[in-house]
Amino acid sequence: MARVVVVGAGLGGLAAAARLGALGHAVTVLEQAPQVGGKLGWYGRDGHGFDTGPSLVTLPSVLRDLFDATGAPLDDVLDLQRLDPAVAYRFADGTSLAVPGRPAGVPAALDAALGEGAGAQWSALLERAAAMWRATEVPFLRSPLAGPATLLRLARDAAGLRTVAPGRTLRGVGSQYLTDPRLRTLLDRYATYSGSDPRRAPAALLTVPYVEQAFGSWYVRGGLRRLVEAVAERAAERGADVLTEMPVREVLVEGGRVTGVRLGDGTRVPADVVVSNADAAALYGDLLPPSVPARRPRAALRRTTPSSSGLVLLLALRGRTPGLAHHTVLFPADYDAEFDALFGRGGPKRPVEDPTVYVSAPDDPATRPDEHSESWFVLVNAPRHEPGTGVDWTAPGLADSCADRVLATMAARGLDVRDRVRWRVVRTPADLERDTATPGGSIYGTSSNGTRAAFLRPGNASPVPGLFLAGGSAHPGGGLPLVTLSAQIVAGLVGPA
């Protein structure tokens, strides 16, 4: 039995703690915040409640595996509800598209909204995406990262390598199949699931829309905060001690291997194994002393582009909105201008003037004080917090002026709620950095910009024996299913007691 310390109680850290506890290890989770969850947060006030991070569950089988492995069937713990429609899109030309929650209905919906042939084009693209998924799921997403050698084992023949298209971008492959600019816009949005630019993100991100449509889009009744609470309960029931307001300041290394951690008050917590659920950049830049040999991951992180962040509005609204989908996306006329602003192409990074607006409005009594109210989570992509070199999100008035512009943008696109707002809370990348100890508030750690970006993402086993990484900034990446898979990989690397 190993003494395991997990640094951070985000979903990845808690899932690792639950799995390692089930394997017989003595596990302690140390979280710097007053509550567990990390980016999977919750805000409540006056009866209104908001998930402040992820608002969608995809690939639910990954969660089922986690709960089965830790002794409680998922359906006994959480109420997962399939969303139908999965998402409602509004394009700049006024076209509306409600994407059905089951794949069989998607082609006809596309034809009806965008014109005959749109469904066939999208279906052909998803056939290619399905082949990519079959080629990458086990050797890449469910296995430890082995650098560029991983790419070689993804495909054992030339046909398989062509399927993965390792040198091509998401937009480049999409343009082969999609002639309608609205379909191309829809596909581009999936790059933002990893905080990336579709013009630079790898074609392998085609697997994201495939997974979303093939396995469904899901909501957790009561809010996604119930998911992280349930995983924390699984960890505790498997023997883990989950401690909050316990900031870790250093990962201790002696004799070439990890020996524990040091807390903010100087207390030393010994460990045989440390699992870091902190952002990888924070781990290699701050928590590990510079003298610790970790040249390769540090160099790889320097070569990556940090992911974008987001500006969030939590809107407590009077009244109800007829026909509103759980998820609504309002697209701009010029999507490329958004990515230029986020990543500083053609000028400095800057808040997006005419952003894509994402609205999550669950029809869930747990999120509102009464039947005559709504609680909306509104997100627009935003450059990370970089005072001095980029956008300083603490600058006086910046957050509120951007929030006002978002509300005006929504109104211009047919979703005007300005006279219904009881109150609003604005959360910036600087708030995310402060609350979750994520450098710059980058939601996904590193972006997928660049065809080799996935292989520059830090692996789950660090160069320091006994030190492992779980969470969205490590392999296999960000998003609830991948974060959960990172914990499964770590548990497999540590092994049973």
C-alpha positions as CSV (number, residue, x, y, z in Angstrom):
1,M,0.0,0.0,0.0
2,A,1.4,3.3,-1.1
3,R,0.9,6.7,0.6
4,V,-0.6,8.8,-2.2
5,V,-1.1,12.6,-2.1
6,V,-3.3,14.1,-4.8
7,V,-2.7,17.8,-5.4
8,G,-6.0,19.4,-6.4
9,A,-9.6,18.3,-6.1
10,G,-10.7,18.9,-9.6
11,L,-12.5,16.1,-11.4
12,G,-9.2,14.5,-12.5
13,G,-7.7,14.6,-9.0
14,L,-10.9,13.2,-7.4
15,A,-11.3,10.5,-10.0
16,A,-7.7,9.4,-9.5
17,A,-8.2,9.4,-5.7
18,A,-11.3,7.3,-6.0
19,R,-9.6,4.8,-8.3
20,L,-6.4,4.6,-6.2
21,G,-8.4,4.2,-3.1
22,A,-10.3,1.3,-4.7
23,L,-6.9,-0.2,-5.5
24,G,-6.0,-0.3,-1.8
25,H,-3.8,2.8,-1.5
26,A,-3.9,5.3,1.4
27,V,-4.9,8.5,-0.4
28,T,-5.0,12.1,0.8
29,V,-6.4,14.9,-1.5
30,L,-5.2,18.4,-0.8
31,E,-7.2,21.3,-2.4
32,Q,-6.3,24.9,-2.1
33,A,-9.8,26.3,-2.5
34,P,-12.6,26.1,0.2
35,Q,-14.5,23.6,-1.9
36,V,-13.8,20.7,-4.3
37,G,-14.4,20.9,-8.0
38,G,-11.7,23.1,-9.6
39,K,-13.1,24.4,-12.8
40,L,-16.3,22.4,-12.3
41,G,-17.7,25.0,-10.0
42,W,-21.1,26.3,-8.8
43,Y,-22.4,29.7,-7.9
44,G,-25.6,30.2,-5.9
45,R,-27.5,33.3,-4.9
46,D,-31.1,34.3,-4.1
47,G,-32.3,30.8,-5.3
48,H,-30.5,31.1,-8.6
49,G,-27.8,28.5,-9.3
50,F,-25.2,28.2,-12.0
51,D,-22.6,25.6,-13.1
52,T,-19.6,27.9,-13.6
53,G,-17.5,25.5,-15.7
54,P,-18.4,22.6,-18.0
55,S,-22.1,22.4,-18.8
56,L,-22.2,19.2,-20.9
57,V,-21.4,15.6,-20.4
58,T,-20.2,13.6,-23.4
59,L,-19.0,10.0,-23.6
60,P,-20.9,8.9,-20.5
61,S,-19.4,5.4,-20.7
62,V,-16.2,6.9,-19.2
63,L,-18.1,8.0,-16.1
64,R,-19.8,4.6,-15.9
65,D,-16.4,2.9,-15.9
66,L,-15.2,5.2,-13.1
67,F,-18.2,4.5,-10.9
68,D,-18.2,0.8,-11.7
69,A,-14.5,0.6,-10.7
70,T,-15.1,2.4,-7.4
71,G,-18.1,0.4,-6.3
72,A,-21.3,2.3,-7.2
73,P,-23.2,2.1,-10.5
74,L,-23.5,5.6,-12.0
75,D,-27.3,5.4,-12.4
76,D,-27.6,4.7,-8.7
77,V,-25.9,8.0,-7.9
78,L,-26.6,10.5,-10.7
79,D,-29.5,11.3,-13.0
80,L,-28.1,11.8,-16.5
81,Q,-30.5,13.2,-19.0
82,R,-30.0,13.1,-22.7
83,L,-30.5,16.5,-24.3
84,D,-32.8,16.8,-27.3
85,P,-32.1,19.0,-29.1
86,A,-28.4,18.7,-28.2
87,V,-27.8,22.4,-29.2
88,A,-29.6,25.2,-31.1
89,Y,-27.5,27.3,-33.5
90,R,-28.2,30.7,-34.9
91,F,-26.1,31.8,-37.8
92,A,-25.2,35.4,-38.8
93,D,-27.5,35.2,-41.8
94,G,-30.5,34.4,-39.6
95,T,-30.6,30.7,-40.1
96,S,-31.6,28.6,-37.1
97,L,-30.6,24.9,-36.7
98,A,-31.6,22.7,-33.8
99,V,-29.4,19.6,-33.8
100,P,-31.3,16.5,-32.6
101,G,-30.0,14.6,-29.6
102,R,-29.8,11.3,-31.5
103,P,-27.6,10.8,-34.6
104,A,-30.3,9.3,-36.8
105,G,-32.2,12.6,-36.9
106,V,-29.2,14.9,-37.7
107,P,-29.0,14.6,-41.5
108,A,-32.7,15.5,-42.0
109,A,-32.4,18.4,-39.6
110,L,-29.4,19.8,-41.5
111,D,-31.2,19.4,-44.8
112,A,-34.3,21.2,-43.5
113,A,-32.3,24.1,-42.1
114,L,-29.4,24.5,-44.5
115,G,-30.6,23.0,-47.7
116,E,-30.7,19.6,-49.5
117,G,-27.3,17.9,-49.4
118,A,-26.1,19.4,-46.1
119,G,-27.0,16.3,-44.2
120,A,-25.1,14.0,-46.6
121,Q,-22.0,16.2,-46.4
122,W,-22.0,16.2,-42.6
123,S,-22.6,12.4,-42.5
124,A,-19.6,11.8,-44.8
125,L,-17.5,14.0,-42.6
126,L,-18.6,12.1,-39.5
127,E,-17.8,8.7,-41.2
128,R,-14.2,10.0,-41.5
129,A,-14.4,11.1,-37.9
130,A,-15.7,7.7,-36.8
131,A,-12.7,6.0,-38.5
132,M,-10.4,8.5,-36.6
133,W,-12.1,7.6,-33.4
134,R,-11.6,3.8,-33.9
135,A,-8.0,4.4,-34.7
136,T,-7.2,6.7,-31.8
137,E,-9.5,5.8,-28.8
138,V,-7.5,2.9,-27.3
139,P,-3.9,3.6,-28.4
140,F,-4.0,7.3,-27.7
141,L,-6.9,8.4,-25.4
142,R,-6.8,5.4,-23.1
143,S,-3.1,4.8,-23.0
144,P,-0.1,6.7,-21.6
145,L,1.6,9.2,-23.9
146,A,4.8,7.9,-25.4
147,G,5.8,11.0,-27.4
148,P,5.9,10.9,-31.2
149,A,6.1,7.1,-30.9
150,T,2.5,7.2,-30.0
151,L,1.6,8.5,-33.4
152,L,3.4,5.5,-35.0
153,R,1.4,3.0,-33.0
154,L,-1.9,4.7,-33.9
155,A,-1.7,3.3,-37.4
156,R,0.0,0.1,-38.4
157,D,-0.6,0.6,-42.1
158,A,-0.7,3.5,-44.5
159,A,-4.5,3.5,-44.7
160,G,-4.7,4.0,-40.9
161,L,-2.2,6.8,-41.0
162,R,-4.2,8.6,-43.8
163,T,-7.3,8.3,-41.6
164,V,-5.7,10.1,-38.7
165,A,-4.3,12.8,-41.1
166,P,-1.5,13.8,-38.7
167,G,-0.3,16.7,-40.7
168,R,-3.7,18.3,-41.5
169,T,-5.8,20.8,-39.7
170,L,-9.5,20.6,-38.6
171,R,-10.5,23.3,-41.1
172,G,-8.4,21.7,-43.8
173,V,-10.1,18.3,-43.6
174,G,-13.5,19.9,-43.1
175,S,-13.2,21.9,-46.3
176,Q,-12.9,18.6,-48.2
177,Y,-16.4,17.6,-47.2
178,L,-18.3,20.8,-46.4
179,T,-19.3,23.4,-49.0
180,D,-21.9,25.3,-47.0
181,P,-20.1,28.0,-45.0
182,R,-22.5,27.5,-42.1
183,L,-21.5,23.9,-41.8
184,R,-17.9,24.9,-41.8
185,T,-18.7,27.4,-39.0
186,L,-20.3,24.7,-37.0
187,L,-17.3,22.5,-37.4
188,D,-14.9,25.3,-36.5
189,R,-16.6,25.6,-33.1
190,Y,-15.3,22.2,-32.0
191,A,-11.8,23.6,-32.0
192,T,-12.9,25.8,-29.1
193,Y,-13.6,22.7,-27.0
194,S,-9.8,22.7,-26.5
195,G,-9.3,26.4,-26.6
196,S,-7.8,26.2,-30.0
197,D,-7.9,27.8,-33.5
198,P,-9.5,25.6,-36.2
199,R,-7.0,26.9,-38.7
200,R,-4.2,25.3,-36.7
201,A,-5.8,22.6,-34.7
202,P,-5.2,19.0,-35.9
203,A,-7.8,17.1,-37.9
204,A,-8.0,14.6,-35.1
205,L,-10.4,17.0,-33.4
206,L,-13.0,15.7,-35.8
207,T,-13.5,13.0,-33.1
208,V,-15.1,15.7,-30.9
209,P,-18.3,16.2,-32.9
210,Y,-18.4,12.5,-33.6
211,V,-18.4,11.6,-29.9
212,E,-20.9,14.3,-29.1
213,Q,-23.4,13.0,-31.7
214,A,-22.7,9.3,-31.6
215,F,-22.9,9.0,-27.8
216,G,-25.1,11.9,-27.0
217,S,-25.1,15.2,-25.1
218,W,-26.1,14.8,-21.5
219,Y,-27.0,16.9,-18.4
220,V,-26.8,16.0,-14.8
221,R,-30.0,16.8,-13.0
222,G,-29.2,19.2,-10.2
223,G,-26.3,20.7,-12.1
224,L,-22.9,19.2,-13.1
225,R,-21.7,20.2,-9.7
226,R,-23.5,16.9,-8.6
227,L,-20.9,15.0,-10.7
228,V,-17.9,16.3,-8.9
229,E,-19.7,15.9,-5.5
230,A,-20.5,12.3,-6.4
231,V,-16.9,11.6,-7.4
232,A,-15.7,13.2,-4.1
233,E,-18.1,10.9,-2.3
234,R,-16.7,7.9,-4.2
235,A,-13.2,8.9,-3.2
236,A,-14.2,9.3,0.5
237,E,-16.0,6.0,0.5
238,R,-12.9,4.3,-0.9
239,G,-10.9,5.6,2.1
240,A,-9.5,8.9,0.7
241,D,-9.2,11.9,3.0
242,V,-10.4,15.0,1.0
243,L,-9.1,18.2,2.6
244,T,-9.9,21.7,1.5
245,E,-8.0,25.0,2.1
246,M,-4.8,23.1,2.0
247,P,-2.6,24.8,-0.6
248,V,0.5,22.9,-1.8
249,R,3.5,25.1,-2.3
250,E,6.1,22.5,-3.3
251,V,6.4,18.9,-4.5
252,L,9.3,17.4,-2.5
253,V,12.0,15.4,-4.3
254,E,14.8,13.6,-2.6
255,G,17.3,11.1,-3.9
256,G,15.8,11.5,-7.4
257,R,12.2,10.5,-6.5
258,V,9.2,12.2,-5.0
259,T,8.9,12.1,-1.2
260,G,5.8,14.2,-0.5
261,V,4.6,17.8,-0.6
262,R,5.0,21.0,1.4
263,L,2.0,23.0,2.3
264,G,1.7,26.8,2.4
265,D,2.3,26.9,6.2
266,G,5.4,24.8,5.8
267,T,3.9,21.5,6.9
268,R,5.5,18.5,5.2
269,V,3.1,15.7,4.0
270,P,5.1,12.6,3.2
271,A,4.1,10.4,0.2
272,D,5.3,7.5,-1.9
273,V,3.3,8.8,-4.8
274,V,2.1,12.3,-5.7
275,V,-0.6,12.8,-8.3
276,S,-0.7,16.4,-9.5
277,N,-4.1,17.7,-10.6
278,A,-2.6,21.2,-10.8
279,D,-2.1,22.8,-14.1
280,A,1.0,21.2,-15.7
281,A,2.6,24.7,-16.3
282,A,2.2,25.4,-12.6
283,L,3.6,22.0,-11.6
284,Y,6.7,22.3,-13.7
285,G,7.1,26.0,-13.3
286,D,6.3,26.6,-9.6
287,L,5.7,23.4,-7.6
288,L,8.9,21.5,-8.7
289,P,12.2,23.2,-7.8
290,P,14.1,24.2,-10.9
291,S,16.9,21.8,-9.9
292,V,14.6,18.8,-10.4
293,P,15.4,17.3,-13.8
294,A,12.4,17.7,-16.0
295,R,13.9,19.3,-19.1
296,R,11.7,17.5,-21.7
297,P,8.2,18.5,-20.3
298,R,9.4,22.0,-19.5
299,A,10.8,22.5,-23.0
300,A,7.6,21.0,-24.5
301,L,5.4,23.4,-22.5
302,R,7.5,26.3,-23.8
303,R,6.8,25.2,-27.4
304,T,3.0,25.0,-26.9
305,T,0.4,27.8,-27.2
306,P,-1.7,28.2,-24.1
307,S,-5.4,27.6,-24.6
308,S,-7.8,30.5,-24.7
309,S,-9.9,31.4,-21.7
310,G,-13.5,32.7,-21.4
311,L,-15.5,35.6,-20.2
312,V,-18.6,34.4,-18.3
313,L,-21.8,36.1,-17.4
314,L,-24.1,34.5,-14.8
315,L,-27.5,36.0,-15.5
316,A,-30.4,35.8,-13.0
317,L,-33.4,36.5,-15.1
318,R,-37.1,37.3,-14.6
319,G,-39.6,35.4,-16.7
320,R,-39.2,32.4,-19.0
321,T,-38.0,32.2,-22.6
322,P,-40.4,30.1,-24.8
323,G,-38.8,27.4,-26.9
324,L,-35.3,28.0,-25.5
325,A,-32.9,25.0,-25.9
326,H,-30.7,23.9,-23.1
327,H,-27.7,25.0,-25.2
328,T,-27.8,27.9,-27.7
329,V,-24.9,29.2,-29.8
330,L,-25.1,32.5,-31.6
331,F,-22.5,32.8,-34.3
332,P,-20.9,36.0,-35.6
333,A,-20.5,37.0,-39.3
334,D,-16.7,36.8,-39.1
335,Y,-15.5,33.8,-37.1
336,D,-11.9,34.2,-38.2
337,A,-11.8,37.6,-36.5
338,E,-12.6,35.9,-33.2
339,F,-9.7,33.5,-33.5
340,D,-7.4,36.4,-34.6
341,A,-8.2,38.3,-31.4
342,L,-7.9,35.3,-29.1
343,F,-4.4,34.3,-30.4
344,G,-3.0,37.6,-31.5
345,R,-2.9,37.0,-35.2
346,G,-2.5,40.2,-37.1
347,G,-2.1,42.2,-33.9
348,P,-2.0,41.9,-30.1
349,K,-4.4,39.6,-28.3
350,R,-7.6,41.4,-27.4
351,P,-11.2,40.9,-26.3
352,V,-13.4,39.8,-29.2
353,E,-15.4,42.6,-30.6
354,D,-18.1,40.4,-32.1
355,P,-17.9,37.1,-30.3
356,T,-19.7,33.8,-30.6
357,V,-22.1,33.6,-27.7
358,Y,-22.8,30.4,-25.9
359,V,-25.9,30.2,-23.6
360,S,-26.5,27.3,-21.2
361,A,-30.0,27.6,-19.7
362,P,-31.0,24.4,-18.0
363,D,-34.7,23.7,-17.4
364,D,-34.0,22.5,-13.9
365,P,-35.7,23.5,-10.7
366,A,-32.4,23.2,-8.9
367,T,-31.1,26.3,-10.8
368,R,-33.9,28.8,-10.2
369,P,-36.0,30.1,-7.3
370,D,-39.4,29.6,-8.9
371,E,-41.1,28.8,-12.2
372,H,-41.0,32.4,-13.3
373,S,-37.2,32.7,-13.4
374,E,-34.2,31.5,-15.4
375,S,-30.5,31.2,-14.6
376,W,-28.3,31.6,-17.7
377,F,-24.6,30.8,-18.0
378,V,-23.3,32.9,-20.9
379,L,-19.8,32.3,-22.2
380,V,-17.7,34.0,-24.8
381,N,-14.2,33.1,-25.8
382,A,-11.6,35.4,-24.4
383,P,-7.8,35.7,-24.4
384,R,-6.1,34.6,-21.3
385,H,-5.1,37.0,-18.5
386,E,-1.6,38.3,-19.3
387,P,-1.0,41.7,-17.6
388,G,2.0,43.5,-19.2
389,T,2.2,41.4,-22.3
390,G,-1.5,40.8,-23.3
391,V,-4.9,41.6,-21.9
392,D,-5.1,42.6,-18.2
393,W,-8.5,41.5,-17.2
394,T,-8.2,43.4,-13.9
395,A,-8.1,46.8,-15.7
396,P,-10.8,49.0,-14.3
397,G,-14.1,48.8,-16.2
398,L,-12.9,46.2,-18.7
399,A,-15.0,43.3,-17.5
400,D,-18.2,45.3,-17.3
401,S,-17.8,47.0,-20.6
402,C,-17.2,43.5,-22.3
403,A,-20.2,42.1,-20.5
404,D,-22.4,45.0,-21.7
405,R,-21.1,44.3,-25.2
406,V,-22.0,40.6,-24.9
407,L,-25.6,41.5,-23.9
408,A,-25.9,43.9,-26.8
409,T,-24.6,41.2,-29.1
410,M,-27.2,38.8,-27.9
411,A,-29.9,41.4,-28.4
412,A,-28.7,42.1,-32.0
413,R,-28.9,38.3,-32.7
414,G,-32.5,38.0,-31.4
415,L,-31.9,37.1,-27.7
416,D,-32.4,40.3,-25.8
417,V,-32.7,39.8,-22.1
418,R,-31.4,43.2,-20.9
419,D,-34.7,44.3,-19.3
420,R,-35.1,40.9,-17.5
421,V,-31.8,40.9,-15.6
422,R,-32.3,40.8,-11.9
423,W,-28.5,40.8,-11.4
424,R,-25.4,39.5,-13.1
425,V,-22.0,38.2,-12.1
426,V,-19.1,38.7,-14.5
427,R,-16.2,36.2,-14.2
428,T,-13.0,36.9,-16.2
429,P,-9.9,34.9,-17.0
430,A,-8.2,36.7,-14.1
431,D,-11.0,35.3,-11.8
432,L,-10.4,31.8,-13.2
433,E,-6.7,32.1,-12.6
434,R,-7.2,33.2,-9.0
435,D,-9.9,30.7,-8.1
436,T,-8.3,27.6,-9.7
437,A,-4.6,28.4,-9.7
438,T,-4.6,28.1,-13.5
439,P,-1.9,30.3,-15.2
440,G,-3.7,33.0,-17.2
441,G,-7.0,31.3,-16.7
442,S,-6.3,29.1,-19.7
443,I,-9.3,26.7,-19.5
444,Y,-7.6,23.7,-21.1
445,G,-3.9,24.3,-20.2
446,T,-2.3,24.1,-23.6
447,S,-4.3,24.5,-26.8
448,S,-4.3,22.0,-29.7
449,N,-2.8,24.6,-32.0
450,G,-0.3,22.9,-34.3
451,T,-0.4,19.4,-35.7
452,R,2.1,18.1,-33.0
453,A,0.4,19.8,-30.1
454,A,-1.1,16.6,-28.7
455,F,2.4,15.1,-28.4
456,L,3.8,18.2,-26.6
457,R,1.1,17.9,-23.9
458,P,2.7,16.6,-20.7
459,G,2.4,12.9,-20.1
460,N,0.8,11.3,-17.1
461,A,4.1,9.9,-15.8
462,S,6.6,12.7,-15.1
463,P,10.4,12.3,-15.3
464,V,10.4,12.2,-11.5
465,P,9.7,8.7,-10.2
466,G,6.6,8.6,-8.2
467,L,5.1,11.8,-9.7
468,F,2.1,11.6,-12.0
469,L,-0.2,14.1,-13.7
470,A,-4.0,14.0,-14.0
471,G,-6.4,16.6,-15.4
472,G,-7.0,18.7,-18.4
473,S,-3.5,20.1,-18.9
474,A,-2.0,16.6,-19.1
475,H,-2.6,13.8,-21.6
476,P,-5.1,13.1,-23.1
477,G,-6.4,16.6,-22.8
478,G,-9.3,18.8,-21.5
479,G,-13.0,18.2,-21.2
480,L,-14.8,16.0,-18.8
481,P,-14.3,12.6,-20.5
482,L,-10.6,13.1,-21.2
483,V,-9.9,14.4,-17.7
484,T,-11.6,11.3,-16.4
485,L,-9.5,9.1,-18.7
486,S,-6.3,10.8,-17.4
487,A,-7.2,9.6,-13.9
488,Q,-7.8,6.1,-15.3
489,I,-4.4,6.1,-17.0
490,V,-2.7,7.3,-13.8
491,A,-4.3,4.6,-11.7
492,G,-3.1,2.1,-14.2
493,L,0.5,3.4,-14.0
494,V,0.5,3.4,-10.2
495,G,-1.1,-0.1,-10.1
496,P,-2.7,-1.9,-7.2
497,A,-1.4,-1.9,-3.6
